[in-house]
Every structure is written in C-alpha cells, then in structure tokens.
Amino acid sequence: MSRNNRWASGSRALSHPEYRRFFLAQVPLLIGTWIHSIALGWLMWRLSGSPWMLGVLAACELGPTLLLTPFTGAIIDRVNLRRLLLALQLGYVLLVGALIVFTFTDTISIDLLVIITLGLGVLAAFDNPARQVFVAELVGLDDLGNAIALNSMLFNLARLIGPAIGGSVVALAGESWCFLLKALAYLPMLVVLFRMRLPPRQHRANTSFLADIAEGFAFLRLHPEMGRLLVLVATCSFCSVPYFYFLPVLVREMLGQQADAAGLLMSLTGLGALLAGLVLAMRDRVDQLEVFPAWSTLVLGLVLIGMGFSDIYWVTALLALPLGLAILSQNLSSNTLLQHFTPPALRGRIMAMYAMTLLGIVPLGSLIVGLAGDFLGMPSTFIAGGTLCSIVGIALARRHPPAQR
C-alpha cells in the first residue's frame, strides 16, 4: 500500500465533514482538559496538603460514572444527542467559570472545590458515553473504528502536551489561569455543536424509563459475548490502577527514583498508546479487531507482572511502552466491537456501561489497591494484579468474539 493510500485509510473518518469539524474542535478541548486536571490536583494539594483529599477529588470526578450508569445510558438513548452535548458543554463552562471566580478572588475552599468537582463528575457521566455514541452517528459503522482510533490518538497527544502547559502555567501564574484556559477551550466545541444540522434520530417506542434500563441489561444477558468485552475492559482498568494512580510509589519506593523519572514513564506509556492508535486506525474491517481485547489483556497482565518483579528503572521504562500499547489496544478494540454489534437504539446504554467499566471502576480499584499495597507491598500488588489480568485474558481468549456468533 502506498503512503497516500495508507494515509487515506488511516484518516478515512475525517472525510465526513461534520465529524471532521467535531474532531478539530476537540483539539483545544482535550489539551484544556489535561491543563485543568493538573491545576485541580495542585489546587487541592495546596489547600489541604492531604493525599486523602486527592483521593476524594478523584472519587468526585469518576464516582458518578460508576453510580449513574443505568440512568445516563437510558437518557442518552432517548434524547437529541447534539442538544444534550451542547447543554453539557454549557454546564462545564458554568462550573469552570465558578472555579475561575473563586480562585481569582482567592475565596476557594476545600468544600467548594469538592462540590464543583462533583458537579463536573456528574456532567462527565453523561458526556463520555454521549460523545462515543455521537461519533458513531456522525461517521457510521464502516468508519467507526477509525474514528475511535483517531480520537484516542488525539487524546494521547493532548496528554503529552496538556500537563506540561498546565504545570508551567500553575508555576508562573497560578491555577486560576489554567481554569480560564479550560473555559476558553470549550468555545470551538460550542460553536461546532450549535451550527451542526443532523438528521433526526430514529424514533423510539414510548416505553417507561425503568423498562429502558431493564432492556439494556437484558441485551447483555442475551448476548454474553458483549458482557465478556465489558469484563475485559473492567479487568484492564482495575489491574492498571497501581501504575496510573500509584506511580509515585512505583518510582520512589520500588525503583528509588525521583519525580522526573515518573514523567518519562508516563511519556513512554503515552507513546505506546499512540502506536496502538496508529495500528488500529489502519484496520478497515471490524473482524480484524476480534483478537485484540483478550490478547491485549493477557499482554497487559504479563507487563504488570514484569513491573512487579523489576527494581531496575530502565527495565520498567522498557515495559512502559507495551503497557500503553496493550491498554489502548484493548480499550479501542472493545469500544469498536461494542458499538458495532449493538443496535443503535441501545447504543447509549451499552456505552454508558463501557464508561462505567473503563472509568467508574477506578475509585473502587484505588481503594482496593491502596489496602493491598499496605498489606502486601506494592510489588506484590503489581504481581497479583498482573496475574489476575493474565488469567482473565486467557480464559476469555478461548471464547468466540461477537462477529463469529
């Protein structure tokens, strides 16, 4: 395949004009999200000086995704998605605007920060699955996998850029200016969503809200292969918690390094994630993705076991690259398969469950990993998590993927 053909295949979702505008509007938004995340953590640490309050902040950000999943999915399947996303972006601007006012006037407190972050977490519980379903409606099933891979590549590029900008702005000007940059980053997306003109969604039968929720769970009972994909996503998300959320312990206690070493590990993980996005973006048939979820879970498990045994920095650094590649390969392929084989009328509910297994399980996983780290030690926690991940990957690799059923 020539270079031009490879580029056309790898970026084919951008041929859809509405998706192309939506994609470009996400560039400042995702960079702003990482800037906001850095500033939020620093602000809480400055106000409280407590690791526990940092954990509370993470629970406020991701906890609503775990608790509200049955309701968010049913609502997403009932409403006009463009209007919902537009309302959510306006809600984000209002809450971030409150952070701007309170931080510029130096009236921010721990309680206010927790309340505002909880509000942002509730909006995110709707926004994450709604955005996934919206992309599917913009590009169609044929180009969905490519669009998901492109979105992931953009997310990981933003992860390389945003934290560096956020850290510099916090150091030079303070957290309030980071929040101002985040608020401004919403403007392109607001303009794009406001100007979009899309055909109406398929009319749904007039069923009760509770019946809609039950229908989503019934779909998983009737299609256990879809449930197995969610189990794989949950397993990877849970087992990777020690790396992403306890990185200072890994770097300082297990490897004897300083904070700059953590930055290199995260950069290598992000590079692996970018490679995963490139690989999957070139796949133009959904059946080419069938082997990725289970085998990526197995690879992730083996990498985590290797990190648990390693006390040498360069060995762990080498493992960080396949760790990022395995996680993103698993998540992206599972996302694509779930959306491809879910009826459009149910897609919101299934993607809400995907968001729950991907993000909502993190607060619970953090508590379990923290306890395990105290009792077993962090190296044994890495090994135990990697072993669990490998076992689940091997067990479900023997099952037929959705396309073969």
C-alpha positions in Angstrom: 0.0 0.0 0.0 1.4 3.4 -1.0 2.0 6.2 1.6 -1.0 8.2 0.2 -3.3 5.1 0.4 -2.1 4.4 4.0 -2.9 7.9 5.0 -6.3 7.8 3.3 -7.1 4.5 5.1 -5.9 5.7 8.4 -7.8 9.0 8.3 -10.9 8.0 6.4 -13.3 9.1 9.2 -12.2 12.7 8.6 -13.9 12.5 5.1 -17.2 13.1 7.0 -17.5 16.9 7.2 -19.4 17.0 10.5 -17.0 14.6 12.2 -14.0 16.5 10.8 -15.3 19.7 12.5 -16.1 17.9 15.7 -12.6 16.3 15.7 -10.8 19.6 15.2 -12.9 21.2 18.0 -11.7 18.5 20.3 -8.1 19.6 20.0 -8.2 22.6 22.3 -10.8 20.9 24.5 -8.6 17.8 25.2 -5.5 19.9 25.8 -7.6 22.1 28.1 -8.8 19.0 30.0 -5.3 18.0 30.9 -4.4 21.6 31.9 -7.5 21.6 34.1 -6.6 18.2 35.6 -3.1 19.3 36.6 -4.4 22.6 38.1 -7.1 20.8 40.0 -4.7 18.4 41.7 -2.3 21.2 42.6 -5.0 23.4 44.0 -6.4 20.6 46.2 -2.9 19.8 47.4 -2.2 23.5 48.2 -5.5 23.8 50.1 -5.3 20.5 52.0 -1.8 19.0 51.9 -3.6 15.7 52.2 -3.2 12.6 49.9 -6.6 11.5 51.2 -8.3 14.7 49.8 -6.6 14.0 46.4 -8.4 10.6 46.6 -11.6 12.3 47.4 -11.2 14.6 44.4 -10.6 11.5 42.1 -13.8 9.9 43.6 -15.8 13.0 42.8 -14.5 13.1 39.2 -15.1 9.4 38.4 -17.6 8.1 41.0 -20.7 9.5 39.3 -19.8 7.4 36.2 -20.0 4.3 38.4 -23.2 5.2 40.2 -25.3 6.8 37.4 -24.6 4.4 34.5 -28.1 2.8 34.3 -29.7 6.3 34.2 -27.3 8.1 31.9 -27.4 5.4 29.2 -31.2 5.3 29.1 -31.4 9.1 28.9 -28.8 9.2 26.1 -30.9 6.8 24.0 -34.0 9.0 24.5 -32.8 12.5 23.7 -31.3 14.6 20.9 -27.6 14.0 21.2 -26.5 17.3 19.7 -28.6 19.2 22.1 -27.5 17.1 25.1 -23.8 17.6 24.3 -24.5 21.3 23.8 -26.1 21.5 27.2 -23.3 19.6 28.8 -20.7 21.9 27.4 -22.6 24.9 28.7 -22.8 23.2 32.1 -19.0 22.7 32.1 -18.4 26.3 31.3 -20.6 27.4 34.2 -18.8 25.2 36.7 -15.4 26.0 35.4 -16.4 29.7 35.4 -17.2 29.3 39.1 -13.7 27.9 39.7 -12.3 30.9 37.9 -14.2 33.4 40.0 -13.4 31.7 43.3 -9.7 31.2 42.5 -9.1 34.7 41.1 -10.8 36.2 44.2 -9.0 33.8 46.5 -12.2 32.6 48.0 -11.9 29.0 47.0 -12.1 26.4 49.8 -11.8 22.6 50.0 -15.6 22.2 50.3 -16.3 24.4 47.3 -13.6 22.5 45.3 -15.2 19.2 46.2 -18.7 20.4 45.3 -17.7 21.8 41.9 -15.6 18.7 41.0 -18.6 16.5 41.9 -20.7 18.6 39.6 -18.1 18.2 36.8 -18.1 14.4 37.5 -21.9 14.2 37.1 -21.6 16.0 33.7 -18.8 13.7 32.7 -21.0 10.6 33.5 -23.3 11.8 30.7 -20.7 13.4 28.4 -18.3 10.4 28.0 -20.9 7.8 26.7 -22.9 10.5 24.8 -19.7 11.6 22.9 -19.0 7.9 22.0 -22.5 7.4 20.6 -22.4 10.8 18.8 -19.2 9.9 16.9 -20.9 6.6 15.7 -23.8 8.6 14.4 -21.5 11.1 12.6 -19.4 8.5 10.7 -21.5 5.3 10.6 -20.4 1.8 11.4 -18.0 1.4 8.5 -15.7 4.2 9.7 -16.4 3.9 13.4 -13.3 2.0 14.3 -11.1 4.5 12.5 -12.9 7.5 14.2 -12.4 5.9 17.7 -8.7 5.3 16.9 -8.2 8.9 15.7 -10.0 10.2 18.9 -7.6 8.1 21.0 -4.6 9.4 19.2 -5.8 12.9 19.8 -6.4 12.2 23.5 -2.9 10.8 23.9 -1.3 13.7 22.0 -3.1 16.0 24.3 -1.8 14.0 27.3 1.7 14.7 26.1 1.1 18.5 25.6 -1.5 19.5 28.2 0.2 18.5 31.5 3.4 20.4 30.5 1.4 23.5 29.7 -0.7 23.2 32.9 2.4 22.7 35.1 4.1 25.7 33.6 1.0 28.0 33.9 0.5 26.9 37.5 4.1 27.6 38.3 4.2 31.0 36.6 0.6 32.4 37.1 -1.4 30.1 39.4 -4.3 27.6 39.0 -6.9 30.3 38.1 -5.3 30.9 34.7 -5.4 27.2 33.9 -9.2 27.2 34.6 -9.6 30.3 32.3 -7.7 28.4 29.5 -10.1 25.4 30.1 -13.2 27.6 29.8 -11.9 29.2 26.6 -11.2 25.7 25.2 -15.0 25.0 25.2 -15.8 27.7 22.7 -14.8 25.9 19.5 -16.9 22.9 20.5 -19.9 25.1 21.4 -19.7 26.8 18.0 -19.4 23.4 16.1 -22.3 21.8 18.0 -24.5 24.9 17.7 -24.0 25.0 13.9 -24.4 21.3 13.2 -27.5 20.2 11.3 -28.1 16.5 11.6 -31.0 14.2 10.6 -33.3 13.3 13.4 -32.5 10.1 15.3 -34.7 7.0 14.8 -38.0 7.4 16.7 -38.1 5.2 19.8 -41.1 3.4 21.1 -42.9 5.1 24.0 -41.6 2.9 26.9 -41.1 3.6 30.5 -37.7 4.8 31.8 -37.3 1.7 34.0 -38.2 -0.5 31.0 -35.4 1.1 29.1 -32.9 0.4 31.8 -34.0 -3.2 32.0 -33.8 -3.5 28.2 -30.1 -2.7 28.4 -29.3 -5.4 30.9 -31.5 -7.9 29.0 -29.4 -7.2 25.9 -26.3 -8.3 27.8 -27.9 -11.4 29.1 -29.0 -12.4 25.5 -25.5 -11.5 24.1 -23.0 -12.8 26.7 -20.1 -12.1 24.2 -20.8 -8.3 24.8 -20.7 -8.8 28.5 -17.3 -10.6 28.2 -15.9 -7.5 26.4 -17.1 -5.3 29.3 -15.4 -7.8 31.8 -12.2 -7.4 29.8 -12.4 -3.6 29.9 -13.1 -3.7 33.7 -10.2 -6.1 34.3 -7.7 -3.9 32.5 -9.0 -0.8 34.1 -8.8 -2.3 37.6 -5.5 -4.0 37.2 -3.8 -0.9 35.7 -4.7 1.3 38.7 -1.4 0.6 40.6 0.5 2.0 37.6 -1.5 5.1 36.8 -2.7 6.1 40.3 0.2 4.9 42.5 3.0 6.0 40.2 4.9 7.9 42.9 5.1 4.7 45.0 6.4 2.8 41.9 9.0 5.4 41.2 10.3 6.2 44.7 9.9 3.0 46.7 10.2 0.3 44.0 12.8 2.0 41.7 14.5 4.5 44.0 14.0 7.4 41.5 12.7 10.9 41.7 9.7 12.7 40.2 11.3 13.3 36.9 11.5 9.6 36.3 7.7 9.4 36.6 7.4 11.9 33.7 9.5 9.7 31.4 7.4 6.6 32.3 4.2 8.4 31.5 5.6 9.7 28.3 6.6 6.2 27.2 3.2 4.9 28.1 1.6 7.6 26.0 3.9 6.7 23.1 2.7 3.1 23.4 -0.8 4.3 23.3 -0.2 6.4 20.2 1.3 3.3 18.5 -1.8 1.4 19.4 -4.0 4.1 17.9 -1.9 4.1 14.7 -2.2 0.3 14.4 -5.9 0.2 14.9 -6.6 3.2 12.7 -5.2 1.2 9.7 -7.7 -1.7 10.3 -10.6 -1.1 7.9 -12.6 -4.3 8.9 -14.2 -5.0 12.2 -13.2 -8.7 12.1 -9.6 -7.6 12.2 -10.2 -6.3 15.8 -11.6 -9.5 17.2 -8.4 -10.9 18.7 -7.3 -7.6 20.3 -9.4 -7.4 23.5 -8.5 -10.7 25.1 -4.9 -10.9 24.0 -4.2 -7.3 24.9 -5.5 -8.1 28.3 -3.0 -11.0 28.6 -0.1 -8.8 27.4 -1.0 -6.2 30.0 -1.0 -8.8 32.7 2.4 -10.0 31.8 3.8 -6.5 31.7 2.4 -5.7 35.1 4.0 -8.9 36.5 7.3 -7.8 35.0 7.0 -4.4 36.7 6.2 -6.1 40.0 9.5 -8.1 39.8 11.6 -5.2 38.4 13.6 -3.0 40.7 15.7 -1.6 37.8 14.4 1.7 36.3 15.4 1.1 32.7 13.6 -2.3 32.7 10.4 -0.7 34.0 10.8 2.0 31.4 11.1 -0.5 28.6 7.9 -2.2 29.9 6.0 1.1 30.0 5.8 1.2 26.2 4.0 -2.2 25.7 1.8 -1.3 28.8 0.4 1.8 27.0 0.1 -0.2 23.7 -1.8 -3.1 25.4 -4.2 -0.9 27.4 -5.2 1.3 24.4 -5.4 -1.7 22.0 -7.8 -3.4 24.5 -9.9 -0.3 25.1 -10.2 0.8 21.5 -11.0 -2.6 20.0 -13.6 -3.3 22.7 -15.2 0.1 22.2 -15.4 -0.5 18.4 -16.8 -4.1 18.8 -19.4 -3.0 21.3 -20.7 -0.2 19.2 -20.6 -2.2 16.0 -22.7 -5.1 17.3 -25.1 -3.1 19.5 -28.3 -1.9 17.9 -28.4 1.9 17.5 -31.4 2.2 19.9 -29.4 0.6 22.7 -26.0 2.1 22.0 -26.3 4.8 24.7 -27.0 2.2 27.4 -24.1 -0.1 26.4 -21.6 2.7 26.0 -22.6 4.0 29.5 -21.7 0.5 30.8 -18.5 0.8 28.8 -17.7 4.1 30.5 -18.5 2.5 33.9 -16.1 -0.4 33.4 -13.4 1.9 31.9 -13.6 4.9 34.3 -16.2 4.2 37.0 -14.3 1.2 38.5 -11.2 3.4 39.1 -12.3 4.8 42.5 -13.2 1.4 43.8 -9.9 0.0 42.4 -7.9 2.7 44.1 -9.3 1.8 47.5 -8.6 -1.9 47.0 -5.1 -1.3 45.6 -4.3 1.0 48.5 -5.3 -1.6 51.0 -3.4 -4.3 49.1 -0.3 -2.1 48.9 -0.4 -1.6 52.7 -0.7 -5.3 53.5 1.2 -7.0 50.6 3.5 -4.3 49.5 3.3 -2.6 46.1 5.5 -5.1 44.2 3.2 -8.0 45.2 0.2 -5.9 44.4 1.5 -5.4 40.8 2.2 -9.1 40.5 -1.3 -10.1 41.9 -3.0 -7.6 39.5 -1.0 -8.8 36.5 -1.8 -12.5 37.4 -5.5 -11.7 37.6 -5.3 -9.8 34.3 -3.5 -12.7 32.5 -5.9 -15.3 33.8 -8.9 -13.3 32.6 -7.3 -12.7 29.2 -6.5 -16.4 28.7 -9.9 -17.5 29.9 -11.8 -15.2 27.6 -9.5 -15.5 24.6 -11.0 -19.0 24.1 -14.5 -17.5 23.7 -15.9 -16.6 20.3 -15.9 -12.8 19.6 -19.2 -11.2 18.6 -18.6 -11.3 14.8 -18.3 -15.1 14.9 -21.5 -15.7 16.6 
